[in-house]
Amino acid sequence: MTDETTPAPETGYAPVNGLRMYYELHGDGGTPLLLLHGGLFDIEQQFGALIPSLSAGRRVIATDFQGHGRTNDTDRPLDTPGLASDVIGLLEHLGVDNVDVFGFSVGGAVALEIAVHHPELVRKLIVSSVSFRPEGDRGGNAEAVAEMTVDMIAGTTMEERYLAVSPHPDREHLQGLLDKLARYGAGETGWSDDEIRGIAAPTLLTVGDCDMVKLDHAVKFLQLRGGDVNGDFEGVPASQLAVFPGTTHFFGLARTDLVRDVVITFLDTPVTTD
C-alpha cells in the first residue's frame, strides 16, 4: 500500500521451487520483518494498511505464497512444509539470514514451521490466528472452505484482486486455488508441546475473541512459551498474548490501530538473554 508519503516498494520475483515468487521490500533499517499472509489473501489484502507504519524505520519483506497474488501456481499441493521451504528459498535469494516473522493464519503456520525447524533464521515471532495443533480449532472453517466455489466469492475483493494481479487471472485457476486450500494441511498434526516450548524466538500470539482458534488453546500456547505468570513479581515474559475484541478469523487484522500498537511495541522491545 502506498500513498503520497509512502515510497513505492522495491519488487521482484525469486525463482524458488518452480515458482516465480513475488516479493516486495519496504523501508530500511533494523532486523527485517517478514510478512506472511493467510489463505486466499495476498500482501495488499492482508497487510496493506499496516505496511506504512511497520516499515517506518525497519526493512519489511512481504511475499505472496504459491498461487496467491502475483506468485504463480504449480501442480504441487499447498501445505505448511512446502510453503515454509519457499519462504526459506526467498530469504536465501535475498541474502537475508535473520528476520522477525509476522504470519497470519496459513502464514502463521508457516512462521511456526520455520521457527521450530530453522530457529537460526528467526529473531522474533508473531503468530496470528492459528493453532499449533488441530484440536485448537473450533471447527467450521475447513468445512466452509471445502464447499467454497468461485461463484460464492464473486464480486468480493478476493476475486477482484486475484483476477487483477494473478499471472493466470481466470476463474478456472481461482477455483483450483480454492480446491487446494480446501485440502490445505491434510494429514498435518501440528507441533508437539516440546517443539512449541523449545522455540528460541520471543513470541507474540494474537487471536480474535471470536476467532477460529479456541481461547483456551491460545492460553495453552502462551503457557508453553513461558507466559501466563504474575508479571508484577516474576517480570513480564518475553512471549505474550493479545486478544483482539469483536474480532473474527476472517477479520483478524482489521483492527488496524490495535494491531499496529501491539505488533510494533513487541518488535521494538529489546531482546534480552538469560
C-alpha positions as CSV (number, residue, x, y, z in Angstrom):
1,M,0.0,0.0,0.0
2,T,1.4,3.4,-1.0
3,D,0.3,7.0,-0.8
4,E,1.9,10.4,-1.3
5,T,4.2,10.0,1.6
6,T,5.0,6.3,1.3
7,P,7.6,5.4,-1.3
8,A,6.8,2.6,-3.8
9,P,8.4,-0.7,-2.7
10,E,11.2,-2.5,-4.5
11,T,9.6,-5.5,-6.1
12,G,10.9,-8.7,-7.7
13,Y,10.4,-12.4,-8.3
14,A,12.5,-15.1,-6.8
15,P,13.0,-18.4,-8.6
16,V,12.1,-20.9,-5.8
17,N,10.8,-24.5,-6.1
18,G,9.4,-24.0,-9.6
19,L,7.8,-20.7,-8.6
20,R,8.3,-17.1,-9.6
21,M,7.8,-15.9,-6.0
22,Y,6.7,-12.3,-5.9
23,Y,8.1,-10.1,-3.1
24,E,8.1,-6.5,-2.0
25,L,10.8,-4.6,0.0
26,H,9.6,-1.7,2.0
27,G,11.6,0.7,4.3
28,D,15.0,0.2,5.7
29,G,16.9,-0.4,8.9
30,G,16.9,-2.9,11.8
31,T,16.1,-6.6,11.6
32,P,14.0,-7.2,8.6
33,L,10.3,-8.0,9.2
34,L,8.9,-10.8,7.1
35,L,5.1,-10.7,6.4
36,L,3.3,-13.9,5.6
37,H,-0.4,-13.7,4.6
38,G,-3.3,-16.0,5.1
39,G,-5.0,-18.3,2.6
40,L,-6.8,-16.6,-0.3
41,F,-5.3,-13.2,0.7
42,D,-2.2,-11.5,-0.6
43,I,0.3,-8.8,0.6
44,E,-2.1,-5.9,-0.1
45,Q,-5.3,-7.5,1.3
46,Q,-3.7,-8.8,4.5
47,F,-1.0,-6.2,5.3
48,G,-1.6,-3.2,3.1
49,A,-3.0,-1.0,5.9
50,L,-0.1,-1.9,8.2
51,I,2.9,-1.7,6.0
52,P,3.4,2.1,6.1
53,S,3.8,2.0,9.9
54,L,5.6,-1.3,10.1
55,S,8.2,-0.1,7.5
56,A,8.9,3.2,9.3
57,G,12.4,2.6,10.5
58,R,12.7,-1.0,9.5
59,R,13.0,-3.2,6.4
60,V,9.8,-5.1,5.6
61,I,9.9,-8.1,3.3
62,A,6.4,-9.2,2.1
63,T,5.7,-12.1,-0.2
64,D,2.8,-13.8,-2.0
65,F,2.5,-17.5,-1.4
66,Q,2.2,-20.1,-4.2
67,G,-0.9,-19.4,-6.3
68,H,-1.7,-16.2,-4.4
69,G,-1.3,-12.6,-5.5
70,R,1.4,-12.2,-8.1
71,T,3.0,-15.6,-7.5
72,N,2.2,-18.4,-10.0
73,D,0.8,-21.8,-9.1
74,T,2.2,-25.2,-9.8
75,D,0.9,-28.8,-9.6
76,R,2.2,-29.0,-6.1
77,P,-0.5,-29.1,-3.3
78,L,-0.5,-26.4,-0.7
79,D,0.9,-27.5,2.7
80,T,2.9,-26.0,5.5
81,P,6.3,-27.6,4.9
82,G,6.2,-26.7,1.2
83,L,5.3,-23.1,1.8
84,A,8.0,-22.8,4.5
85,S,10.5,-24.2,2.0
86,D,9.5,-21.5,-0.4
87,V,10.0,-18.8,2.2
88,I,13.4,-20.1,3.1
89,G,14.4,-20.1,-0.5
90,L,13.2,-16.5,-0.8
91,L,15.3,-15.4,2.1
92,E,18.3,-17.2,0.6
93,H,17.6,-15.4,-2.7
94,L,17.6,-12.1,-0.9
95,G,20.7,-12.9,1.1
96,V,18.8,-12.5,4.4
97,D,19.8,-14.8,7.3
98,N,17.8,-13.4,10.2
99,V,14.3,-11.9,10.4
100,D,11.4,-11.1,12.6
101,V,8.4,-13.0,11.2
102,F,4.7,-12.0,11.3
103,G,2.4,-14.6,9.9
104,F,-1.4,-14.7,9.8
105,S,-3.5,-18.0,9.6
106,V,-1.7,-20.1,6.9
107,G,1.1,-17.6,7.2
108,G,1.2,-18.2,11.0
109,A,1.5,-21.9,10.5
110,V,4.4,-21.3,8.0
111,A,6.0,-18.9,10.5
112,L,5.8,-21.6,13.3
113,E,7.2,-24.2,11.0
114,I,10.3,-22.0,10.3
115,A,10.7,-21.1,14.0
116,V,10.6,-24.7,15.1
117,H,12.8,-26.2,12.4
118,H,15.1,-23.3,11.4
119,P,15.5,-21.3,14.7
120,E,18.6,-19.6,13.4
121,L,16.5,-17.6,11.0
122,V,14.0,-16.1,13.4
123,R,14.8,-13.3,16.0
124,K,11.2,-12.6,17.0
125,L,8.0,-14.5,16.0
126,I,4.4,-13.2,15.6
127,V,1.8,-15.9,15.1
128,S,-1.7,-14.7,14.5
129,S,-5.0,-16.6,14.4
130,V,-3.6,-20.1,14.1
131,S,-3.5,-23.1,16.4
132,F,-0.4,-25.2,17.0
133,R,-2.4,-28.4,16.8
134,P,-5.8,-29.2,15.1
135,E,-7.6,-29.6,18.4
136,G,-7.1,-25.9,19.0
137,D,-9.6,-25.0,16.2
138,R,-13.3,-24.5,16.8
139,G,-14.3,-26.2,13.6
140,G,-16.3,-25.0,10.7
141,N,-13.7,-23.0,8.8
142,A,-12.2,-26.0,7.0
143,E,-15.7,-27.3,6.1
144,A,-16.7,-23.9,4.8
145,V,-13.6,-23.6,2.6
146,A,-14.2,-27.2,1.3
147,E,-17.5,-26.0,-0.1
148,M,-16.3,-22.7,-1.5
149,T,-16.7,-22.0,-5.2
150,V,-15.8,-19.1,-7.4
151,D,-19.4,-18.1,-7.6
152,M,-19.6,-17.8,-3.8
153,I,-16.9,-15.2,-3.8
154,A,-18.0,-13.4,-7.0
155,G,-17.7,-9.6,-6.5
156,T,-15.6,-9.8,-3.4
157,T,-12.2,-8.1,-3.0
158,M,-10.6,-11.6,-3.0
159,E,-11.9,-12.4,-6.5
160,E,-11.2,-8.9,-7.8
161,R,-7.6,-9.0,-6.6
162,Y,-7.0,-12.5,-8.0
163,L,-8.3,-11.5,-11.4
164,A,-6.4,-8.2,-11.4
165,V,-2.9,-9.4,-10.4
166,S,-2.6,-13.2,-10.8
167,P,-0.3,-14.5,-13.5
168,H,-3.2,-16.7,-14.5
169,P,-6.2,-14.5,-14.0
170,D,-9.2,-16.7,-14.8
171,R,-11.9,-18.3,-12.8
172,E,-10.7,-21.8,-13.5
173,H,-7.4,-21.2,-11.8
174,L,-9.1,-19.4,-9.0
175,Q,-11.3,-22.4,-8.4
176,G,-8.2,-24.6,-8.4
177,L,-6.7,-22.4,-5.6
178,L,-9.9,-22.8,-3.6
179,D,-9.8,-26.6,-4.1
180,K,-6.1,-26.6,-2.9
181,L,-7.0,-24.5,0.1
182,A,-9.8,-27.0,0.9
183,R,-7.2,-29.7,1.2
184,Y,-4.6,-27.5,2.9
185,G,-2.6,-29.3,5.6
186,A,-4.4,-32.6,5.2
187,G,-2.7,-35.1,7.5
188,E,-0.6,-32.4,9.3
189,T,-0.6,-33.0,13.0
190,G,0.9,-29.7,14.1
191,W,3.7,-29.3,16.6
192,S,4.3,-31.1,19.9
193,D,4.3,-29.3,23.3
194,D,8.0,-29.7,23.4
195,E,8.5,-28.2,20.0
196,I,6.4,-25.1,20.9
197,R,8.2,-24.9,24.3
198,G,11.6,-25.1,22.6
199,I,11.1,-22.2,20.1
200,A,14.0,-19.9,20.7
201,A,12.4,-16.6,19.5
202,P,10.3,-14.5,21.8
203,T,6.7,-15.0,20.5
204,L,3.7,-12.7,20.3
205,L,0.4,-14.6,19.8
206,T,-2.6,-12.7,18.5
207,V,-6.2,-14.0,18.3
208,G,-9.6,-12.6,17.9
209,D,-12.1,-13.2,20.8
210,C,-14.4,-14.9,18.3
211,D,-11.7,-16.4,16.1
212,M,-11.5,-20.0,14.8
213,V,-8.8,-20.6,17.4
214,K,-10.2,-21.5,20.9
215,L,-9.2,-19.1,23.5
216,D,-8.1,-21.8,26.0
217,H,-5.8,-23.1,23.3
218,A,-4.3,-19.7,22.8
219,V,-3.7,-19.6,26.6
220,K,-2.0,-23.0,26.5
221,F,0.1,-21.7,23.6
222,L,1.2,-18.8,25.8
223,Q,1.9,-21.1,28.7
224,L,4.2,-23.3,26.6
225,R,6.0,-20.1,25.6
226,G,6.6,-19.1,29.2
227,G,3.7,-16.8,29.7
228,D,0.6,-16.6,32.0
229,V,2.5,-15.6,35.1
230,N,2.2,-12.9,37.7
231,G,4.3,-10.3,35.9
232,D,4.4,-7.9,38.9
233,F,6.5,-10.4,40.8
234,E,8.1,-12.6,38.1
235,G,8.6,-9.9,35.4
236,V,6.9,-9.6,32.0
237,P,7.6,-12.7,29.9
238,A,9.3,-12.3,26.5
239,S,6.4,-14.1,24.9
240,Q,2.9,-12.5,25.1
241,L,-0.7,-12.9,24.0
242,A,-3.0,-10.3,22.6
243,V,-6.8,-11.0,22.2
244,F,-8.5,-8.5,19.9
245,P,-12.1,-7.7,20.9
246,G,-15.0,-8.2,18.5
247,T,-12.7,-9.9,16.0
248,T,-13.3,-13.0,13.9
249,H,-10.8,-15.1,12.0
250,F,-11.5,-13.5,8.6
251,F,-11.1,-10.0,10.0
252,G,-8.2,-11.0,12.3
253,L,-6.1,-7.9,11.5
254,A,-8.9,-5.5,10.7
255,R,-8.5,-3.5,13.9
256,T,-5.5,-1.7,12.4
257,D,-4.7,0.7,15.2
258,L,-4.8,-2.1,17.8
259,V,-2.7,-4.5,15.7
260,R,-0.2,-1.7,14.9
261,D,0.4,-0.8,18.5
262,V,0.7,-4.4,19.8
263,V,3.0,-5.5,17.0
264,I,5.3,-2.5,16.9
265,T,5.6,-2.4,20.7
266,F,6.6,-6.1,20.7
267,L,9.1,-5.7,17.8
268,D,10.7,-2.6,19.4
269,T,11.2,-4.2,22.8
270,P,14.9,-5.2,23.2
271,V,15.6,-8.9,23.1
272,T,17.2,-10.0,26.5
273,T,19.2,-13.1,27.1
274,D,19.2,-15.0,30.3
